[in-house]
Amino acid sequence: MKLTAKQKAFVDEYLIDLNATQAAIRSGYSKKTARQIGEKNLSRPYIQAALEKRMKARQNRTEITQDQVITELAKIAFANGADYAQVVERKRRVPVFSDDGEITDYEEIPYQDVDLTLTENLSENSKGAISGIKMTKNGIEVGTHDKVKALELLGKHLGMFVERSKLDVSGELSVTFVDDIE
């Protein structure tokens, strides 16, 4: 079946952000009915086929695979802060003073400090989770991408999180009527 101009526009717009409602609005459908139209369009086999064809072409063109995306998400999701920095204990020599203010001795006082791992010593996975490194007034700051978001996306990919409104409950139910009224 041939797509209408609006359906072609819907396919183009859907590929931008995979949001059916917004794709329907951007392709000229009414804002009032955009949600329903978006869902209806996605359920039509010929629109699904057009989307699949376009997605496959984009994958071939960009050479980006689903495996690559999942691998990058996994780097972020399973990043470990201890790969980047370790809390260490150091000792500082401080003078001990007599009552008249003279230094009589020195003692070592323990304190905590942070040692950063050199980026050249990080694994490729650890490097892949870094969003930025900068010098601040308090020292070096290493930022990582959003771990919770990466875990959420991986969980969705694996089908771990099912929204209650989308749960498919089907089957047969038998009802037995018991007449126990005298």
Helices and strands as residue ranges (DSSP letters): H 5-17, H 20-26, H 34-43, H 45-62, H 66-77, G 81-83, E 85-97, E 103-116, G 119-121, H 124-128, E 130-136, E 139-144, H 147-157, G 164-166
